[in-house]
Every structure is written in structure tokens, then in C-alpha cells.
Amino acid sequence: MTDHSRRRFLKGASIAMSGLALGAGTGAASSAENQRFLVDLTAVDRSDVPNDVEIIHDVSEVDLLAARGDPSSVPGAASTMPEVTAHQDDNGPAIEHGGPKANNHNFDGTASNTELQWDKRVQDVGDLTDKPDDEQTVHDTTKGAGTRIAVVDSGVYDAHPDLEDVVNDELSENFTTDRYDWRPNGAGSHGTHVAGIIAGTNSNDGPDGGILGTAPETEIVSHRIFSGVKGEGAYLGDVIAALVSAADKGCDAANFSVGYGVAPTDESWVPIVREAYRRFTAYAREKGMVFVNSAGNSGANMTPEETISLPTEVEGTFGVSATGPIGCGWGSNHDDNEEKWLTGDRLEEPTTQPAFYTNYGDAVDVSAAGGNADLDVIGTGVPWYNDLVFSSIYTTDENGDTVAGYGWKAGTSMAAPQVAGAVALVRSLRPDASVDEVESLIQETASDAEEGETYHGAGHLDLERLVTAAE
């Protein structure tokens, strides 16, 4: 097998992953009188903001306003900050596959959907199709009932059979300035995939069944921060408003899979982004909400002295790196034995192997399943995509209709929702646990992994140990 080195990836792999795509002070209009910008309420009185400045979001809980107009009309040189945008691909899936399933995983034909969920099987999450033993599962203890998780992302397609009755449509909200609701509306299936990892109910009664989430009885609040406009990113003001609102709505965790790339610490936009998230994380912790953030897909060592990955490195953020197997149902070690397939045996690399793309370093609190890939076998006919994370998606047919489906994605975006689901499990057992207590439980019960703290932080997420400790 090949060496799955980050160096080789960074030199250039034929994978859909964008580089840094930021805009400072960019907006829908370019005139000085109609710019998007932020107002810092610690530097100017709200009453001094002119009436002709449009307030898009009032986030005075963290002393910020997201505004549009002429920033020079607001008194005080330090009272306004340029908007910063981040594109989903900066911290979205590093790799994905939406094609048909292979039919050669064992002797009984095409795999059922849950058979492809190695991430749930290795954690003994629930009673999955053809599960080869009768031991107790995580879901025998809790399925996350009574909890609420915000998915701050591209929207959630709630008509998916595994997400019906999961999304709270009254609390869900669109934080962009487009005219649509909180569903994807052309913004992509990233948020739907994430929601399935957290809360998929395995309710599809079709021949292949559905997919199962970590906490299928939790409630999802969809906060959409991306629009369907091609190339348009998420404005910082929209993002902070969405995150603060999630805390105000009593969410136990906010799952966040958006980043700003890895950049030198002296970039002009870094203090703006860092300060906005610093204020938010302090507020979220006061409100009892865990902020779960994907560590990023640049394959970089996060070293705050020289480079920074935001918001992962902001104090109060729970950063998650990604791991994944190589050779799940294929490879030189593959065995057609059904039990070995289902239990993740006969792998080239274990499910705890750091993914080729994951960021790593001091800002990682734990690692979790995000998917992996052997870049050299893509296109050779083997089902390499089995090593990615399988979850709910949607597609659009030739008539423009939305169709529920399933697909593979990999990225720290897929690792973070594993932890967000874990927060739901803990809070269902300990509703009054503080943010510090929840985070400590997840870290203290994490399993040791070979590569140590650099890639895994306190360790690799271990749901069985977690729910046992939380009982």
C-alpha cells in the first residue's frame, strides 16, 4: 500500500479541495455606501450608528452588529471592521463520492446502507443491519432524547426519510440575506450529511434501509449560513449571529464545519475573526452550549506562533481532528468473511489512523471518524470510497426535483458531528452537566491512539466508555 503522507497531499492531489478563499470587506455591492461590515459596540454607542446604516444582524450579546452601508459614517476609527467571508470548501469535505455502491463486499450482494457505516459499527452505536453479535450497544443506554444540536451549515434537507421529524422547523432559521428558508435551497448537501451523522434514524423502509446517527433521538436545529449563489461564502456576521442564536435557543452543542484556512498570524483579517469567535465562545459557555468545530483539512500542524487555523485555535472551541481506515472491504488484507467486514477487521490501516488531510497540533481536543482515502487507488476500480463516511445527502434530478439519497464524504467536517452527537448522548444522561464537565467526560473517556496527542489530542472518541461514565 502507499504512504498516505500529508506532504504528498499538499504537493497536489486530484481531489476536490479548494485553497484559502477569503474576502475582507467584500459584499454583494462594491460601492463605499453599500458595503457589508461589522460594528464593534465596545468602541461605539449603538445610538451613534446612523439610521441609514442597515443592521442585518443585531448580535449585541457579543457587542457586534452586522451592517450594510457606509462604514465611514460610523464615528470612531476603531468602531468598524471589514467583513470576512469563508467558503465551505475551506473546511468542508476533503473528498467525496456520490456514485453507486460496490456489490463485492461479501457473498450476499450489494451492502445495505448501515453495513457501509464503519464509523458507527466500530463504536457499537446501535442495532445495525446484520450486526454480528448481540452485545449491548450505546443506544441501549441512550439515544440522545431530550437534547438539541444546532447544525450551522448549508441547511438540512428534512424530507430525507432518515431525517423526518428530526429537524425543529420552528427554531430552524436562515441567516443569509437570500429570500429562502433554512433548508439547503441550492447550498449543497453538506449540512444534510452532517445531520445524518448526528441524528439519522435509520427509518428508510426501502430494500437497502437507512443510515443511523450517533444520537437519533436528539433534535436538530438547522441554521443556514450559506446561500445557493455559486462562489458566495459565509459572512462572519451571519455566522456569529447564527451561533449566538443557537446558544440562545438552548442548544446543547453547535456543530460547525466552516473555517478560514491556515494562514500566517500576521494576516490583517486574523484579529477580526479571532476576536469575534472569542466573544462568541465565552457567551456560548455561559449559556451552556458546547462549540464543536472541525479542525480543518489542510494537513497542517496548527502552530499559533506562526500560523493559525480559526476558529479551532480560539479558546473555548472544542477542536476535532479526523481519522479513517484504509481498505474497508477491499485491499490486500480484505477477507470476504461477513463478520470481519462488519467489525472493521482486515484493514490496511485502522479506523483510528489520522486522515491524510486532517489538521493536527495543540488545538485538537479529540479525534473522531472523518474518513480516509488511499489517493493512489482512486480510479482503479476498487471501492476506495468505502473508507469515507457514509451518510444522508440529496440530489437534484433532471426535472429539478430534490431526491433523497446517500453518499460518501470525508473531512474533519464529518469528524466534528461524531462529537456533536456524543454531546447529545452525555446531556441526555446528565442534563445539568456544564460545558466543562461535558468536554472533560469526552476527553477522559477517549481511547489512546498510536500517534498520540499531536493527532488525537486527549485521544480518540469512545462512545461506549463515554456513556458508561456518564450514567
C-alpha positions as CSV (number, residue, x, y, z in Angstrom):
1,M,0.0,0.0,0.0
2,T,1.0,3.6,-0.4
3,D,2.4,6.0,2.1
4,H,-0.6,8.3,3.0
5,S,1.6,11.3,3.7
6,R,0.3,14.8,4.2
7,R,3.4,16.0,2.4
8,R,2.3,14.2,-0.8
9,F,-1.2,15.5,-0.5
10,L,-0.1,19.1,-0.1
11,K,2.1,18.8,-3.2
12,G,-1.2,18.3,-5.1
13,A,-3.7,15.5,-5.2
14,S,-6.5,15.1,-7.7
15,I,-9.1,15.7,-5.1
16,A,-11.8,18.4,-4.9
17,M,-10.4,20.6,-2.1
18,S,-10.0,24.4,-2.5
19,G,-7.4,26.6,-1.1
20,L,-7.9,29.6,1.0
21,A,-10.7,31.7,-0.3
22,L,-11.3,34.8,1.8
23,G,-12.6,38.2,1.2
24,A,-12.2,41.1,3.6
25,G,-14.7,43.9,3.2
26,T,-16.4,42.1,0.3
27,G,-20.1,42.0,-0.2
28,A,-22.9,42.0,-2.8
29,A,-22.2,45.5,-3.7
30,S,-18.9,47.3,-4.1
31,S,-19.8,50.9,-3.6
32,A,-18.5,52.6,-0.5
33,E,-22.0,53.5,0.5
34,N,-23.3,49.9,0.4
35,Q,-20.7,47.7,2.0
36,R,-21.1,44.9,4.5
37,F,-19.1,45.5,7.6
38,L,-19.1,44.8,11.4
39,V,-19.7,47.4,14.1
40,D,-17.9,46.9,17.4
41,L,-20.2,48.1,20.2
42,T,-17.3,48.2,22.6
43,A,-15.9,51.1,20.6
44,V,-19.1,53.0,19.7
45,D,-22.5,53.6,21.2
46,R,-25.4,51.9,19.4
47,S,-27.2,55.2,19.4
48,D,-24.3,56.8,17.4
49,V,-24.8,54.4,14.5
50,P,-26.5,56.4,11.7
51,N,-30.1,55.5,10.7
52,D,-29.0,55.0,7.1
53,V,-26.8,52.1,8.2
54,E,-28.8,48.9,7.7
55,I,-28.5,46.5,10.6
56,I,-28.5,42.9,9.2
57,H,-28.0,41.2,12.5
58,D,-28.0,42.6,16.0
59,V,-25.6,40.5,17.9
60,S,-25.3,42.8,20.8
61,E,-25.0,39.8,23.1
62,V,-21.3,39.8,22.0
63,D,-21.1,43.5,21.2
64,L,-21.3,43.2,17.5
65,L,-23.6,44.4,14.7
66,A,-23.5,43.0,11.2
67,A,-24.3,46.0,9.0
68,R,-24.5,47.3,5.4
69,G,-23.9,50.9,4.4
70,D,-21.0,53.3,4.5
71,P,-18.6,52.3,7.4
72,S,-17.0,55.7,7.4
73,S,-20.3,57.2,8.6
74,V,-20.0,55.4,11.9
75,P,-18.0,57.5,14.3
76,G,-14.6,56.3,15.6
77,A,-11.7,54.8,13.7
78,A,-11.9,51.6,15.7
79,S,-15.7,51.2,15.6
80,T,-16.0,49.2,12.4
81,M,-14.3,46.1,11.0
82,P,-14.4,44.8,7.4
83,E,-16.5,41.7,6.8
84,V,-14.6,38.4,6.3
85,T,-16.0,35.5,4.3
86,A,-15.1,31.9,4.3
87,H,-16.1,29.3,1.7
88,Q,-17.4,26.0,2.7
89,D,-14.7,24.0,0.9
90,D,-12.0,25.5,3.0
91,N,-13.2,23.3,5.8
92,G,-15.8,21.2,4.1
93,P,-15.4,17.6,2.8
94,A,-11.8,17.0,1.6
95,I,-13.1,14.3,-0.7
96,E,-16.5,12.8,-1.7
97,H,-18.1,10.1,-3.8
98,G,-21.7,10.0,-4.8
99,G,-21.7,7.1,-7.2
100,P,-23.2,3.6,-6.9
101,K,-22.3,1.2,-4.2
102,A,-20.0,-1.7,-5.0
103,N,-21.5,-5.2,-4.8
104,N,-18.4,-7.2,-4.0
105,H,-18.1,-6.6,-0.2
106,N,-19.2,-10.1,0.7
107,F,-21.1,-13.1,-0.7
108,D,-24.7,-11.7,-0.5
109,G,-24.6,-8.8,-3.0
110,T,-24.8,-5.1,-2.5
111,A,-24.2,-3.9,1.0
112,S,-27.2,-2.4,3.0
113,N,-26.7,1.2,4.0
114,T,-25.8,0.5,7.6
115,E,-23.2,-2.1,6.5
116,L,-21.3,0.8,5.0
117,Q,-21.3,2.8,8.3
118,W,-17.9,1.6,9.7
119,D,-17.9,4.7,11.8
120,K,-20.9,3.6,13.7
121,R,-20.1,-0.1,13.8
122,V,-16.6,0.4,15.4
123,Q,-18.3,2.4,18.1
124,D,-21.1,-0.2,18.7
125,V,-23.6,2.6,18.3
126,G,-26.8,0.6,17.7
127,D,-28.6,-2.5,16.4
128,L,-27.3,-2.2,12.8
129,T,-28.3,-4.5,10.0
130,D,-26.6,-7.9,10.1
131,K,-24.7,-6.9,13.3
132,P,-22.6,-10.0,14.0
133,D,-23.1,-10.1,17.8
134,D,-25.7,-9.5,20.4
135,E,-23.7,-7.4,22.9
136,Q,-25.1,-4.3,24.4
137,T,-24.8,-1.1,22.3
138,V,-24.5,2.5,23.1
139,H,-28.2,3.0,22.2
140,D,-29.2,0.5,24.8
141,T,-28.1,3.2,27.3
142,T,-29.2,6.4,25.4
143,K,-30.2,7.7,22.0
144,G,-29.9,11.4,23.0
145,A,-33.5,12.1,23.9
146,G,-34.3,15.5,25.3
147,T,-31.3,17.2,23.7
148,R,-30.9,19.7,20.9
149,I,-28.0,20.2,18.4
150,A,-27.5,23.1,16.0
151,V,-26.1,22.4,12.6
152,V,-24.7,25.7,11.4
153,D,-24.0,24.9,7.8
154,S,-25.6,24.7,4.4
155,G,-29.1,23.8,5.6
156,V,-30.7,20.4,6.2
157,Y,-33.0,18.5,3.8
158,D,-35.6,17.5,6.4
159,A,-37.7,15.5,3.8
160,H,-35.0,12.8,3.8
161,P,-36.5,9.6,5.3
162,D,-33.8,9.3,7.9
163,L,-34.2,13.0,9.0
164,E,-38.0,13.3,9.0
165,D,-39.3,14.5,12.4
166,V,-35.7,15.2,13.4
167,V,-35.4,18.9,12.5
168,N,-37.2,21.5,14.6
169,D,-38.7,23.6,11.8
170,E,-39.9,26.4,14.2
171,L,-36.4,27.0,15.6
172,S,-34.5,26.5,12.4
173,E,-33.5,29.7,10.6
174,N,-31.9,31.2,7.5
175,F,-29.1,33.6,8.5
176,T,-28.1,34.6,5.0
177,T,-29.8,37.6,3.2
178,D,-31.4,35.5,0.5
179,R,-35.2,35.0,0.4
180,Y,-35.3,31.3,1.2
181,D,-35.8,29.3,4.4
182,W,-33.3,27.3,6.4
183,R,-33.3,24.3,4.0
184,P,-30.4,23.9,1.6
185,N,-32.1,25.8,-1.3
186,G,-29.2,25.0,-3.6
187,A,-26.4,25.4,-1.0
188,G,-25.5,21.8,-1.2
189,S,-25.9,18.6,0.9
190,H,-23.0,19.2,3.3
191,G,-25.3,20.1,6.2
192,T,-27.6,17.1,5.4
193,H,-24.7,14.7,5.5
194,V,-23.6,16.2,8.8
195,A,-27.2,15.9,10.2
196,G,-27.3,12.3,9.3
197,I,-24.1,11.6,11.2
198,I,-25.5,13.2,14.3
199,A,-29.1,12.1,14.2
200,G,-30.0,9.7,11.3
201,T,-32.9,7.5,12.4
202,N,-32.4,4.5,10.0
203,S,-36.1,4.9,9.2
204,N,-35.9,4.3,5.4
205,D,-38.0,1.2,4.7
206,G,-36.5,0.7,1.3
207,P,-34.6,-2.5,0.4
208,D,-31.3,-1.1,1.5
209,G,-32.6,0.5,4.7
210,G,-31.3,3.8,6.0
211,I,-28.4,5.2,8.0
212,L,-28.1,5.5,11.7
213,G,-26.8,8.5,13.6
214,T,-25.0,8.7,16.9
215,A,-28.0,10.3,18.7
216,P,-31.2,9.5,16.6
217,E,-33.5,11.0,19.3
218,T,-31.8,14.4,19.5
219,E,-33.4,17.4,17.9
220,I,-31.6,19.2,15.1
221,V,-31.8,23.0,14.6
222,S,-30.7,24.0,11.1
223,H,-29.1,27.4,10.9
224,R,-28.2,28.0,7.3
225,I,-25.2,30.4,6.7
226,F,-24.5,29.6,3.0
227,S,-26.6,30.6,0.1
228,G,-27.0,28.8,-3.2
229,V,-25.2,31.6,-5.1
230,K,-22.2,30.0,-6.7
231,G,-18.9,31.1,-5.1
232,E,-20.5,33.1,-2.3
233,G,-19.1,32.3,1.1
234,A,-20.4,32.7,4.6
235,Y,-20.2,36.2,6.1
236,L,-18.6,36.4,9.5
237,G,-21.6,38.5,10.7
238,D,-24.1,35.9,9.6
239,V,-22.0,33.1,11.2
240,I,-21.7,34.8,14.6
241,A,-25.4,35.6,14.6
242,A,-26.3,32.0,13.8
243,L,-24.0,30.7,16.5
244,V,-25.2,33.1,19.2
245,S,-28.8,32.3,18.3
246,A,-28.1,28.6,18.7
247,A,-26.9,29.3,22.2
248,D,-30.0,31.4,22.9
249,K,-32.3,28.6,21.7
250,G,-30.9,26.2,24.3
251,C,-28.8,24.0,22.0
252,D,-26.6,21.6,23.8
253,A,-24.0,21.9,21.1
254,A,-23.4,23.8,17.9
255,N,-21.7,21.7,15.1
256,F,-19.6,24.0,13.0
257,S,-17.6,22.8,9.9
258,V,-16.5,26.1,8.4
259,G,-13.1,27.6,8.7
260,Y,-10.8,30.2,7.3
261,G,-7.9,28.0,6.2
262,V,-4.5,28.0,7.7
263,A,-2.8,31.4,7.5
264,P,0.1,33.4,8.9
265,T,-0.8,35.0,12.2
266,D,0.1,38.5,10.9
267,E,-2.7,38.4,8.2
268,S,-4.8,41.6,8.6
269,W,-8.1,39.6,9.0
270,V,-6.9,37.3,11.7
271,P,-7.5,39.6,14.7
272,I,-11.0,40.4,13.4
273,V,-12.0,36.7,13.1
274,R,-10.3,35.7,16.3
275,E,-11.9,38.4,18.4
276,A,-15.4,37.7,17.0
277,Y,-15.1,34.0,17.9
278,R,-13.5,34.7,21.3
279,R,-16.6,36.8,22.2
280,F,-18.9,34.1,20.9
281,T,-17.2,31.2,22.7
282,A,-17.3,33.0,26.0
283,Y,-21.0,33.7,25.5
284,A,-21.8,30.1,24.4
285,R,-20.1,28.6,27.5
286,E,-22.1,30.9,29.7
287,K,-25.3,29.6,28.0
288,G,-24.2,26.0,28.4
289,M,-23.5,25.2,24.7
290,V,-20.5,23.2,23.6
291,F,-18.9,24.6,20.4
292,V,-17.7,21.6,18.3
293,N,-15.5,22.6,15.4
294,S,-13.8,20.7,12.7
295,A,-10.0,21.1,12.8
296,G,-9.6,21.7,9.1
297,N,-8.4,19.9,6.0
298,S,-5.1,21.5,5.2
299,G,-2.9,18.7,6.6
300,A,-1.2,21.3,8.6
301,N,0.3,21.5,12.1
302,M,-1.5,24.3,13.8
303,T,1.2,26.3,15.4
304,P,-0.2,29.6,16.9
305,E,3.2,31.2,16.9
306,E,3.5,31.1,13.1
307,T,0.2,30.0,11.5
308,I,-3.3,29.9,12.8
309,S,-6.4,27.9,11.9
310,L,-9.6,29.7,13.0
311,P,-11.8,29.2,14.9
312,T,-10.2,25.9,16.0
313,E,-7.5,27.8,18.0
314,V,-9.8,30.1,19.8
315,E,-10.1,29.4,23.5
316,G,-13.4,27.7,24.2
317,T,-13.6,25.8,20.9
318,F,-13.7,22.0,21.0
319,G,-11.5,21.0,18.1
320,V,-11.9,17.7,16.3
321,S,-9.4,16.0,14.0
322,A,-10.3,13.3,11.6
323,T,-9.3,9.6,11.3
324,G,-10.3,6.8,9.0
325,P,-9.4,3.4,7.7
326,I,-7.7,2.2,4.5
327,G,-9.0,-0.9,2.9
328,C,-12.5,-1.2,4.3
329,G,-13.9,-4.1,2.2
330,W,-11.0,-4.0,-0.2
331,G,-7.2,-4.1,-0.2
332,S,-4.7,-6.9,0.2
333,N,-5.9,-7.8,3.7
334,H,-9.5,-7.9,2.7
335,D,-11.4,-11.0,3.7
336,D,-14.9,-11.9,2.3
337,N,-15.9,-13.2,5.7
338,E,-19.1,-11.2,6.7
339,E,-18.2,-10.9,10.3
340,K,-14.7,-9.5,9.6
341,W,-16.2,-7.0,7.1
342,L,-18.7,-5.7,9.7
343,T,-16.4,-5.4,12.6
344,G,-13.7,-3.5,10.6
345,D,-11.2,-6.3,10.6
346,R,-8.7,-6.9,7.8
347,L,-7.8,-3.3,7.2
348,E,-4.6,-1.8,5.7
349,E,-4.9,1.0,8.3
350,P,-7.1,1.1,11.3
351,T,-10.1,3.3,11.7
352,T,-8.1,5.4,14.2
353,Q,-5.4,6.3,11.6
354,P,-5.1,10.1,11.1
355,A,-6.7,11.0,7.8
356,F,-4.3,12.2,5.1
357,Y,-5.9,15.7,5.1
358,T,-6.5,16.5,8.7
359,N,-5.0,19.4,10.6
360,Y,-3.3,18.5,13.8
361,G,-1.5,20.0,16.7
362,D,-2.2,21.6,20.1
363,A,-5.7,22.8,19.1
364,V,-7.0,19.3,18.7
365,D,-9.1,18.1,21.7
366,V,-10.1,14.7,20.4
367,S,-10.1,12.8,17.1
368,A,-13.1,11.1,15.6
369,A,-14.1,9.3,12.4
370,G,-14.0,11.6,9.4
371,G,-13.0,9.2,6.6
372,N,-9.7,8.5,4.8
373,A,-8.5,7.6,1.3
374,D,-5.6,5.9,-0.5
375,L,-5.1,8.5,-3.2
376,D,-3.2,6.2,-5.5
377,V,-6.1,3.7,-6.0
378,I,-8.8,6.2,-6.9
379,G,-10.0,5.4,-10.4
380,T,-8.5,1.9,-10.4
381,G,-11.9,0.2,-9.9
382,V,-11.6,-0.8,-6.3
383,P,-14.2,0.6,-3.8
384,W,-11.8,3.0,-2.2
385,Y,-14.7,5.2,-1.1
386,N,-15.8,2.7,1.5
387,D,-13.1,4.3,3.7
388,L,-15.1,7.6,3.6
389,V,-18.1,8.3,5.9
390,F,-21.5,7.2,4.5
391,S,-24.5,9.4,5.4
392,S,-27.6,11.1,4.1
393,I,-27.5,13.5,1.1
394,Y,-29.8,14.8,-1.6
395,T,-29.5,15.2,-5.3
396,T,-31.4,17.0,-8.0
397,D,-32.9,15.1,-10.8
398,E,-33.4,16.1,-14.5
399,N,-36.7,17.8,-13.6
400,G,-35.1,19.9,-10.9
401,D,-36.8,17.9,-8.2
402,T,-34.9,17.1,-4.9
403,V,-34.3,13.4,-4.3
404,A,-33.2,11.9,-1.0
405,G,-30.1,9.7,-1.2
406,Y,-26.9,8.5,0.4
407,G,-23.3,9.2,-0.3
408,W,-19.7,9.3,1.0
409,K,-17.8,12.3,2.2
410,A,-14.6,12.7,4.1
411,G,-13.2,15.6,6.1
412,T,-12.9,17.0,9.5
413,S,-16.5,18.2,8.7
414,M,-17.5,14.5,9.1
415,A,-15.5,14.1,12.4
416,A,-17.0,17.1,14.2
417,P,-20.6,15.7,14.1
418,Q,-19.5,12.5,15.6
419,V,-18.5,14.6,18.7
420,A,-21.6,16.8,18.5
421,G,-23.7,13.6,18.7
422,A,-21.6,12.5,21.6
423,V,-22.5,15.7,23.4
424,A,-26.2,14.8,22.9
425,L,-25.6,11.4,24.5
426,V,-24.0,12.9,27.5
427,R,-26.6,15.7,28.0
428,S,-29.4,13.1,27.7
429,L,-27.9,11.3,30.7
430,R,-26.7,14.5,32.6
431,P,-28.9,17.4,31.5
432,D,-27.3,19.7,34.0
433,A,-23.7,19.0,33.1
434,S,-21.7,22.1,32.4
435,V,-19.8,22.7,29.2
436,D,-16.5,21.9,31.1
437,E,-18.0,18.7,32.5
438,V,-19.2,17.5,29.1
439,E,-15.9,18.3,27.4
440,S,-13.9,16.6,30.2
441,L,-16.0,13.5,30.0
442,I,-15.5,13.2,26.3
443,Q,-11.7,13.7,26.7
444,E,-11.3,11.5,29.8
445,T,-13.1,8.5,28.2
446,A,-11.3,8.9,24.8
447,S,-9.2,5.9,23.8
448,D,-5.5,6.0,23.4
449,A,-4.3,6.1,19.8
450,E,-0.9,5.2,18.4
451,E,0.0,8.7,17.1
452,G,-0.6,10.3,20.4
453,E,-1.6,13.9,21.3
454,T,-0.3,15.5,18.2
455,Y,-3.1,14.0,16.1
456,H,-5.6,12.9,18.7
457,G,-5.5,15.4,21.5
458,A,-6.8,13.6,24.6
459,G,-7.5,10.5,22.5
460,H,-10.0,9.0,20.0
461,L,-13.7,9.4,20.7
462,D,-15.0,6.3,22.5
463,L,-18.8,6.3,22.8
464,E,-19.1,3.1,24.9
465,R,-16.7,4.4,27.5
466,L,-18.4,7.8,27.4
467,V,-22.0,6.7,28.1
468,T,-20.8,4.3,30.8
469,A,-19.0,7.1,32.6
470,A,-22.0,9.5,32.1
471,E,-24.6,7.1,33.6
